């Protein structure tokens, strides 16, 4: 009798296994035990969806007025951060690329200087003119280049010493910025409530407080170096 039951159970199990072979890829057979028989019941496998792809979003740019100058939360304008103004890294390669693209005659300019036996290109001249520990001179050379170029309307002079021109610009901007930063200068801040920081004050006064000239400086900086100041 027991042997007969085992034979019947084997036949039933074989038949059910054959039937389960037809189950689609999205189903599997689950087993339950009921009254001594194994019953195979197909159950659905939920389709596994891949996680959504993360789409990068760009960081919003700061609000820029139509005149290029950035306006902060207090409504004051600035054309450059003080941190970038005091950036002392060499920008020779960056200046070479910008001049070659927009002012190739300036890129070819060379001058005899006291520290080198061979003529020196303009980017190195400006880089040297922007930094001097003895004079406590620390100005970003790209700022000096744009200021020099816009002040000369990007016309190379016949006989001017561009090293001396660049040094004078560096000293002037540096002195004005330090004037804004000097302790006890509340009266200067009160005279220029529209100005946000030291370098903006320096550039504003260097351009005789003419906003059109300051906007031109800002647009030129963006064009040469591919980013907002």
ChimeraX commands (.cxc) that place a marker at each C-alpha (Angstrom):
marker #1 position 0.00,0.00,0.00 radius 0.5
marker #1 position 2.80,2.38,0.97 radius 0.5
marker #1 position 4.67,1.56,-2.21 radius 0.5
marker #1 position 1.55,2.31,-4.24 radius 0.5
marker #1 position 1.21,5.74,-2.58 radius 0.5
marker #1 position 4.85,6.53,-3.34 radius 0.5
marker #1 position 4.30,5.58,-7.01 radius 0.5
marker #1 position 1.20,7.80,-7.25 radius 0.5
marker #1 position 3.04,10.67,-5.56 radius 0.5
marker #1 position 5.93,10.33,-7.99 radius 0.5
marker #1 position 3.57,10.35,-11.00 radius 0.5
marker #1 position 1.76,13.46,-9.73 radius 0.5
marker #1 position 5.01,15.26,-8.98 radius 0.5
marker #1 position 6.45,14.45,-12.42 radius 0.5
marker #1 position 3.32,15.69,-14.18 radius 0.5
marker #1 position 3.34,18.94,-12.22 radius 0.5
marker #1 position 7.01,19.56,-12.87 radius 0.5
marker #1 position 6.43,19.15,-16.62 radius 0.5
marker #1 position 3.55,21.62,-16.42 radius 0.5
marker #1 position 5.74,24.12,-14.58 radius 0.5
marker #1 position 8.27,24.04,-17.39 radius 0.5
marker #1 position 5.79,26.08,-19.44 radius 0.5
marker #1 position 5.70,28.85,-16.89 radius 0.5
marker #1 position 7.00,32.12,-18.36 radius 0.5
marker #1 position 10.26,33.78,-17.29 radius 0.5
marker #1 position 8.39,36.13,-15.01 radius 0.5
marker #1 position 6.91,33.27,-12.90 radius 0.5
marker #1 position 8.42,30.64,-10.66 radius 0.5
marker #1 position 6.92,27.65,-8.89 radius 0.5
marker #1 position 6.43,27.77,-5.15 radius 0.5
marker #1 position 5.72,24.63,-3.18 radius 0.5
marker #1 position 3.26,23.94,-0.38 radius 0.5
marker #1 position 2.61,20.75,1.51 radius 0.5
marker #1 position -0.99,19.61,1.90 radius 0.5
marker #1 position -2.12,16.24,3.22 radius 0.5
marker #1 position 1.12,14.53,2.26 radius 0.5
marker #1 position 1.16,15.80,-1.35 radius 0.5
marker #1 position 3.52,18.40,-2.83 radius 0.5
marker #1 position 1.53,21.00,-4.72 radius 0.5
marker #1 position 3.47,23.40,-7.00 radius 0.5
marker #1 position 1.79,26.75,-7.54 radius 0.5
marker #1 position 3.18,29.43,-9.90 radius 0.5
marker #1 position 3.66,32.83,-8.33 radius 0.5
marker #1 position 4.53,36.08,-10.08 radius 0.5
marker #1 position 7.96,37.66,-9.72 radius 0.5
marker #1 position 7.72,41.45,-9.64 radius 0.5
marker #1 position 9.65,43.05,-12.49 radius 0.5
marker #1 position 12.77,44.76,-11.13 radius 0.5
marker #1 position 12.98,48.27,-12.48 radius 0.5
marker #1 position 16.41,49.95,-12.63 radius 0.5
marker #1 position 16.83,52.96,-10.35 radius 0.5
marker #1 position 16.20,56.30,-12.06 radius 0.5
marker #1 position 19.28,57.87,-13.59 radius 0.5
marker #1 position 20.43,60.94,-11.74 radius 0.5
marker #1 position 20.35,63.98,-14.01 radius 0.5
marker #1 position 22.89,66.63,-12.98 radius 0.5
marker #1 position 21.58,70.13,-12.61 radius 0.5
marker #1 position 23.65,73.25,-13.09 radius 0.5
marker #1 position 24.32,75.60,-10.22 radius 0.5
marker #1 position 22.49,78.89,-10.73 radius 0.5
marker #1 position 24.77,81.77,-11.62 radius 0.5
marker #1 position 24.65,84.87,-9.41 radius 0.5
marker #1 position 22.34,87.59,-10.57 radius 0.5
marker #1 position 24.11,89.86,-13.03 radius 0.5
marker #1 position 22.80,93.23,-14.04 radius 0.5
marker #1 position 22.56,94.15,-17.74 radius 0.5
marker #1 position 25.70,96.21,-17.24 radius 0.5
marker #1 position 27.71,93.10,-16.25 radius 0.5
marker #1 position 28.38,94.15,-12.67 radius 0.5
marker #1 position 27.08,91.67,-10.10 radius 0.5
marker #1 position 24.67,92.93,-7.46 radius 0.5
marker #1 position 24.67,91.43,-3.97 radius 0.5
marker #1 position 21.77,91.01,-1.55 radius 0.5
marker #1 position 22.21,94.54,-0.22 radius 0.5
marker #1 position 21.94,96.04,-3.71 radius 0.5
marker #1 position 25.62,96.93,-3.86 radius 0.5
marker #1 position 27.62,96.15,-7.00 radius 0.5
marker #1 position 30.96,94.46,-7.34 radius 0.5
marker #1 position 33.00,93.50,-10.38 radius 0.5
marker #1 position 35.50,91.16,-8.74 radius 0.5
marker #1 position 35.92,89.30,-5.48 radius 0.5
marker #1 position 38.68,90.42,-3.14 radius 0.5
marker #1 position 39.91,86.82,-3.04 radius 0.5
marker #1 position 40.44,86.75,-6.81 radius 0.5
marker #1 position 42.02,90.21,-6.75 radius 0.5
marker #1 position 44.68,88.88,-4.37 radius 0.5
marker #1 position 45.21,85.62,-6.27 radius 0.5
marker #1 position 49.00,85.41,-6.52 radius 0.5
marker #1 position 49.31,82.36,-8.77 radius 0.5
marker #1 position 51.13,82.89,-12.05 radius 0.5
marker #1 position 48.64,83.50,-14.87 radius 0.5
marker #1 position 51.20,83.62,-17.68 radius 0.5
marker #1 position 49.73,80.70,-19.64 radius 0.5
marker #1 position 46.17,81.95,-19.16 radius 0.5
marker #1 position 47.11,85.42,-20.39 radius 0.5
marker #1 position 49.04,84.04,-23.37 radius 0.5
marker #1 position 46.01,82.06,-24.51 radius 0.5
marker #1 position 43.62,85.01,-24.10 radius 0.5
marker #1 position 45.90,87.43,-25.94 radius 0.5
marker #1 position 46.58,84.99,-28.78 radius 0.5
marker #1 position 42.83,84.61,-29.32 radius 0.5
marker #1 position 41.65,88.20,-28.98 radius 0.5
marker #1 position 44.69,90.48,-29.31 radius 0.5
marker #1 position 47.39,88.62,-31.26 radius 0.5
marker #1 position 49.58,91.70,-31.64 radius 0.5
marker #1 position 49.71,91.97,-27.86 radius 0.5
marker #1 position 50.59,88.28,-27.63 radius 0.5
marker #1 position 53.62,88.96,-29.86 radius 0.5
marker #1 position 54.79,91.98,-27.86 radius 0.5
marker #1 position 58.22,91.67,-26.25 radius 0.5
marker #1 position 60.31,94.07,-24.22 radius 0.5
marker #1 position 63.82,94.27,-22.80 radius 0.5
marker #1 position 63.78,94.19,-19.00 radius 0.5
marker #1 position 66.43,94.39,-16.31 radius 0.5
marker #1 position 66.02,90.83,-15.03 radius 0.5
marker #1 position 66.55,89.02,-18.34 radius 0.5
marker #1 position 69.11,89.21,-21.13 radius 0.5
marker #1 position 66.51,88.30,-23.75 radius 0.5
marker #1 position 63.30,90.18,-24.63 radius 0.5
marker #1 position 60.39,89.09,-22.43 radius 0.5
marker #1 position 56.79,88.58,-23.57 radius 0.5
marker #1 position 53.99,90.72,-22.21 radius 0.5
marker #1 position 52.38,88.09,-19.98 radius 0.5
marker #1 position 55.64,87.65,-18.04 radius 0.5
marker #1 position 56.12,91.41,-17.86 radius 0.5
marker #1 position 52.68,91.92,-16.33 radius 0.5
marker #1 position 53.08,88.97,-14.00 radius 0.5
marker #1 position 56.30,90.49,-12.65 radius 0.5
marker #1 position 54.82,93.98,-12.43 radius 0.5
marker #1 position 51.92,92.72,-10.31 radius 0.5
marker #1 position 53.95,91.20,-7.48 radius 0.5
marker #1 position 56.61,92.77,-5.33 radius 0.5
marker #1 position 57.22,91.81,-1.70 radius 0.5
marker #1 position 59.31,94.90,-0.95 radius 0.5
marker #1 position 56.48,97.15,-2.09 radius 0.5
marker #1 position 53.85,94.95,-0.44 radius 0.5
marker #1 position 52.35,94.62,-3.91 radius 0.5
marker #1 position 49.99,91.70,-4.46 radius 0.5
marker #1 position 47.60,91.97,-7.41 radius 0.5
marker #1 position 46.17,89.33,-9.75 radius 0.5
marker #1 position 48.04,89.80,-13.04 radius 0.5
marker #1 position 44.91,89.16,-15.15 radius 0.5
marker #1 position 43.31,92.18,-13.49 radius 0.5
marker #1 position 46.33,94.30,-14.42 radius 0.5
marker #1 position 46.30,93.03,-18.01 radius 0.5
marker #1 position 42.64,93.93,-18.56 radius 0.5
marker #1 position 43.11,97.31,-16.88 radius 0.5
marker #1 position 46.17,98.05,-19.01 radius 0.5
marker #1 position 44.45,96.97,-22.22 radius 0.5
marker #1 position 41.20,98.86,-21.69 radius 0.5
marker #1 position 43.02,102.01,-20.54 radius 0.5
marker #1 position 44.99,101.97,-23.82 radius 0.5
marker #1 position 41.99,100.90,-25.92 radius 0.5
marker #1 position 44.08,97.84,-26.82 radius 0.5
marker #1 position 46.38,99.95,-29.01 radius 0.5
marker #1 position 50.04,99.09,-28.53 radius 0.5
marker #1 position 52.09,102.25,-28.05 radius 0.5
marker #1 position 55.15,102.97,-30.14 radius 0.5
marker #1 position 57.58,103.78,-27.34 radius 0.5
marker #1 position 55.86,103.18,-24.00 radius 0.5
marker #1 position 57.45,100.94,-21.41 radius 0.5
marker #1 position 54.64,98.47,-20.67 radius 0.5
marker #1 position 56.44,97.12,-17.64 radius 0.5
marker #1 position 56.35,100.58,-16.02 radius 0.5
marker #1 position 52.74,101.06,-17.17 radius 0.5
marker #1 position 51.75,97.73,-15.61 radius 0.5
marker #1 position 53.63,98.51,-12.39 radius 0.5
marker #1 position 51.88,101.87,-12.04 radius 0.5
marker #1 position 48.48,100.22,-12.54 radius 0.5
marker #1 position 49.32,97.53,-10.00 radius 0.5
marker #1 position 50.44,100.07,-7.41 radius 0.5
marker #1 position 47.38,102.26,-7.95 radius 0.5
marker #1 position 44.89,99.41,-7.64 radius 0.5
marker #1 position 46.73,97.97,-4.65 radius 0.5
marker #1 position 46.83,101.32,-2.82 radius 0.5
marker #1 position 43.13,101.98,-3.43 radius 0.5
marker #1 position 42.13,98.52,-2.24 radius 0.5
marker #1 position 44.22,98.95,0.93 radius 0.5
marker #1 position 42.61,102.35,1.47 radius 0.5
marker #1 position 39.20,100.61,1.57 radius 0.5
marker #1 position 40.48,97.87,3.88 radius 0.5
marker #1 position 42.36,100.15,6.29 radius 0.5
marker #1 position 40.89,100.25,9.83 radius 0.5
marker #1 position 39.02,103.43,10.67 radius 0.5
marker #1 position 37.92,104.05,7.10 radius 0.5
marker #1 position 34.20,104.21,7.85 radius 0.5
marker #1 position 33.99,107.62,6.20 radius 0.5
marker #1 position 35.13,106.13,2.87 radius 0.5
marker #1 position 32.52,103.38,3.09 radius 0.5
marker #1 position 29.89,106.00,3.89 radius 0.5
marker #1 position 30.84,107.99,0.77 radius 0.5
marker #1 position 30.39,104.94,-1.45 radius 0.5
marker #1 position 27.44,102.94,-0.07 radius 0.5
marker #1 position 26.84,101.44,-3.54 radius 0.5
marker #1 position 30.25,99.69,-3.52 radius 0.5
marker #1 position 30.50,96.18,-2.05 radius 0.5
marker #1 position 34.21,95.49,-1.55 radius 0.5
marker #1 position 37.78,96.72,-1.78 radius 0.5
marker #1 position 38.65,95.78,-5.36 radius 0.5
marker #1 position 35.39,97.23,-6.70 radius 0.5
marker #1 position 36.23,100.47,-4.94 radius 0.5
marker #1 position 39.73,100.38,-6.45 radius 0.5
marker #1 position 38.50,99.77,-10.00 radius 0.5
marker #1 position 35.67,102.28,-9.60 radius 0.5
marker #1 position 38.04,105.08,-8.61 radius 0.5
marker #1 position 40.68,104.03,-11.14 radius 0.5
marker #1 position 38.05,104.55,-13.87 radius 0.5
marker #1 position 37.15,107.97,-12.42 radius 0.5
marker #1 position 33.81,106.62,-11.10 radius 0.5
marker #1 position 32.53,106.25,-14.65 radius 0.5
marker #1 position 30.22,103.26,-14.71 radius 0.5
marker #1 position 30.40,102.81,-18.48 radius 0.5
marker #1 position 34.16,102.37,-18.33 radius 0.5
marker #1 position 33.77,99.96,-15.42 radius 0.5
marker #1 position 31.21,97.92,-17.37 radius 0.5
marker #1 position 33.58,97.80,-20.32 radius 0.5
marker #1 position 36.31,96.49,-18.03 radius 0.5
marker #1 position 33.98,93.81,-16.69 radius 0.5
marker #1 position 32.81,92.66,-20.14 radius 0.5
marker #1 position 36.42,92.53,-21.36 radius 0.5
marker #1 position 37.47,90.41,-18.40 radius 0.5
marker #1 position 34.63,87.96,-19.07 radius 0.5
marker #1 position 35.48,87.77,-22.77 radius 0.5
marker #1 position 39.20,87.16,-22.25 radius 0.5
marker #1 position 38.98,84.69,-19.39 radius 0.5
marker #1 position 35.67,82.98,-20.06 radius 0.5
marker #1 position 34.00,83.60,-16.72 radius 0.5
marker #1 position 32.35,86.25,-14.65 radius 0.5
marker #1 position 34.82,88.03,-12.35 radius 0.5
marker link #1:1,2 radius 0.2
marker link #1:2,3 radius 0.2
marker link #1:3,4 radius 0.2
marker link #1:4,5 radius 0.2
marker link #1:5,6 radius 0.2
marker link #1:6,7 radius 0.2
marker link #1:7,8 radius 0.2
marker link #1:8,9 radius 0.2
marker link #1:9,10 radius 0.2
marker link #1:10,11 radius 0.2
marker link #1:11,12 radius 0.2
marker link #1:12,13 radius 0.2
marker link #1:13,14 radius 0.2
marker link #1:14,15 radius 0.2
marker link #1:15,16 radius 0.2
marker link #1:16,17 radius 0.2
marker link #1:17,18 radius 0.2
marker link #1:18,19 radius 0.2
marker link #1:19,20 radius 0.2
marker link #1:20,21 radius 0.2
marker link #1:21,22 radius 0.2
marker link #1:22,23 radius 0.2
marker link #1:23,24 radius 0.2
marker link #1:24,25 radius 0.2
marker link #1:25,26 radius 0.2
marker link #1:26,27 radius 0.2
marker link #1:27,28 radius 0.2
marker link #1:28,29 radius 0.2
marker link #1:29,30 radius 0.2
marker link #1:30,31 radius 0.2
marker link #1:31,32 radius 0.2
marker link #1:32,33 radius 0.2
marker link #1:33,34 radius 0.2
marker link #1:34,35 radius 0.2
marker link #1:35,36 radius 0.2
marker link #1:36,37 radius 0.2
marker link #1:37,38 radius 0.2
marker link #1:38,39 radius 0.2
marker link #1:39,40 radius 0.2
marker link #1:40,41 radius 0.2
marker link #1:41,42 radius 0.2
marker link #1:42,43 radius 0.2
marker link #1:43,44 radius 0.2
marker link #1:44,45 radius 0.2
marker link #1:45,46 radius 0.2
marker link #1:46,47 radius 0.2
marker link #1:47,48 radius 0.2
marker link #1:48,49 radius 0.2
marker link #1:49,50 radius 0.2
marker link #1:50,51 radius 0.2
marker link #1:51,52 radius 0.2
marker link #1:52,53 radius 0.2
marker link #1:53,54 radius 0.2
marker link #1:54,55 radius 0.2
marker link #1:55,56 radius 0.2
marker link #1:56,57 radius 0.2
marker link #1:57,58 radius 0.2
marker link #1:58,59 radius 0.2
marker link #1:59,60 radius 0.2
marker link #1:60,61 radius 0.2
marker link #1:61,62 radius 0.2
marker link #1:62,63 radius 0.2
marker link #1:63,64 radius 0.2
marker link #1:64,65 radius 0.2
marker link #1:65,66 radius 0.2
marker link #1:66,67 radius 0.2
marker link #1:67,68 radius 0.2
marker link #1:68,69 radius 0.2
marker link #1:69,70 radius 0.2
marker link #1:70,71 radius 0.2
marker link #1:71,72 radius 0.2
marker link #1:72,73 radius 0.2
marker link #1:73,74 radius 0.2
marker link #1:74,75 radius 0.2
marker link #1:75,76 radius 0.2
marker link #1:76,77 radius 0.2
marker link #1:77,78 radius 0.2
marker link #1:78,79 radius 0.2
marker link #1:79,80 radius 0.2
marker link #1:80,81 radius 0.2
marker link #1:81,82 radius 0.2
marker link #1:82,83 radius 0.2
marker link #1:83,84 radius 0.2
marker link #1:84,85 radius 0.2
marker link #1:85,86 radius 0.2
marker link #1:86,87 radius 0.2
marker link #1:87,88 radius 0.2
marker link #1:88,89 radius 0.2
marker link #1:89,90 radius 0.2
marker link #1:90,91 radius 0.2
marker link #1:91,92 radius 0.2
marker link #1:92,93 radius 0.2
marker link #1:93,94 radius 0.2
marker link #1:94,95 radius 0.2
marker link #1:95,96 radius 0.2
marker link #1:96,97 radius 0.2
marker link #1:97,98 radius 0.2
marker link #1:98,99 radius 0.2
marker link #1:99,100 radius 0.2
marker link #1:100,101 radius 0.2
marker link #1:101,102 radius 0.2
marker link #1:102,103 radius 0.2
marker link #1:103,104 radius 0.2
marker link #1:104,105 radius 0.2
marker link #1:105,106 radius 0.2
marker link #1:106,107 radius 0.2
marker link #1:107,108 radius 0.2
marker link #1:108,109 radius 0.2
marker link #1:109,110 radius 0.2
marker link #1:110,111 radius 0.2
marker link #1:111,112 radius 0.2
marker link #1:112,113 radius 0.2
marker link #1:113,114 radius 0.2
marker link #1:114,115 radius 0.2
marker link #1:115,116 radius 0.2
marker link #1:116,117 radius 0.2
marker link #1:117,118 radius 0.2
marker link #1:118,119 radius 0.2
marker link #1:119,120 radius 0.2
marker link #1:120,121 radius 0.2
marker link #1:121,122 radius 0.2
marker link #1:122,123 radius 0.2
marker link #1:123,124 radius 0.2
marker link #1:124,125 radius 0.2
marker link #1:125,126 radius 0.2
marker link #1:126,127 radius 0.2
marker link #1:127,128 radius 0.2
marker link #1:128,129 radius 0.2
marker link #1:129,130 radius 0.2
marker link #1:130,131 radius 0.2
marker link #1:131,132 radius 0.2
marker link #1:132,133 radius 0.2
marker link #1:133,134 radius 0.2
marker link #1:134,135 radius 0.2
marker link #1:135,136 radius 0.2
marker link #1:136,137 radius 0.2
marker link #1:137,138 radius 0.2
marker link #1:138,139 radius 0.2
marker link #1:139,140 radius 0.2
marker link #1:140,141 radius 0.2
marker link #1:141,142 radius 0.2
marker link #1:142,143 radius 0.2
marker link #1:143,144 radius 0.2
marker link #1:144,145 radius 0.2
marker link #1:145,146 radius 0.2
marker link #1:146,147 radius 0.2
marker link #1:147,148 radius 0.2
marker link #1:148,149 radius 0.2
marker link #1:149,150 radius 0.2
marker link #1:150,151 radius 0.2
marker link #1:151,152 radius 0.2
marker link #1:152,153 radius 0.2
marker link #1:153,154 radius 0.2
marker link #1:154,155 radius 0.2
marker link #1:155,156 radius 0.2
marker link #1:156,157 radius 0.2
marker link #1:157,158 radius 0.2
marker link #1:158,159 radius 0.2
marker link #1:159,160 radius 0.2
marker link #1:160,161 radius 0.2
marker link #1:161,162 radius 0.2
marker link #1:162,163 radius 0.2
marker link #1:163,164 radius 0.2
marker link #1:164,165 radius 0.2
marker link #1:165,166 radius 0.2
marker link #1:166,167 radius 0.2
marker link #1:167,168 radius 0.2
marker link #1:168,169 radius 0.2
marker link #1:169,170 radius 0.2
marker link #1:170,171 radius 0.2
marker link #1:171,172 radius 0.2
marker link #1:172,173 radius 0.2
marker link #1:173,174 radius 0.2
marker link #1:174,175 radius 0.2
marker link #1:175,176 radius 0.2
marker link #1:176,177 radius 0.2
marker link #1:177,178 radius 0.2
marker link #1:178,179 radius 0.2
marker link #1:179,180 radius 0.2
marker link #1:180,181 radius 0.2
marker link #1:181,182 radius 0.2
marker link #1:182,183 radius 0.2
marker link #1:183,184 radius 0.2
marker link #1:184,185 radius 0.2
marker link #1:185,186 radius 0.2
marker link #1:186,187 radius 0.2
marker link #1:187,188 radius 0.2
marker link #1:188,189 radius 0.2
marker link #1:189,190 radius 0.2
marker link #1:190,191 radius 0.2
marker link #1:191,192 radius 0.2
marker link #1:192,193 radius 0.2
marker link #1:193,194 radius 0.2
marker link #1:194,195 radius 0.2
marker link #1:195,196 radius 0.2
marker link #1:196,197 radius 0.2
marker link #1:197,198 radius 0.2
marker link #1:198,199 radius 0.2
marker link #1:199,200 radius 0.2
marker link #1:200,201 radius 0.2
marker link #1:201,202 radius 0.2
marker link #1:202,203 radius 0.2
marker link #1:203,204 radius 0.2
marker link #1:204,205 radius 0.2
marker link #1:205,206 radius 0.2
marker link #1:206,207 radius 0.2
marker link #1:207,208 radius 0.2
marker link #1:208,209 radius 0.2
marker link #1:209,210 radius 0.2
marker link #1:210,211 radius 0.2
marker link #1:211,212 radius 0.2
marker link #1:212,213 radius 0.2
marker link #1:213,214 radius 0.2
marker link #1:214,215 radius 0.2
marker link #1:215,216 radius 0.2
marker link #1:216,217 radius 0.2
marker link #1:217,218 radius 0.2
marker link #1:218,219 radius 0.2
marker link #1:219,220 radius 0.2
marker link #1:220,221 radius 0.2
marker link #1:221,222 radius 0.2
marker link #1:222,223 radius 0.2
marker link #1:223,224 radius 0.2
marker link #1:224,225 radius 0.2
marker link #1:225,226 radius 0.2
marker link #1:226,227 radius 0.2
marker link #1:227,228 radius 0.2
marker link #1:228,229 radius 0.2
view
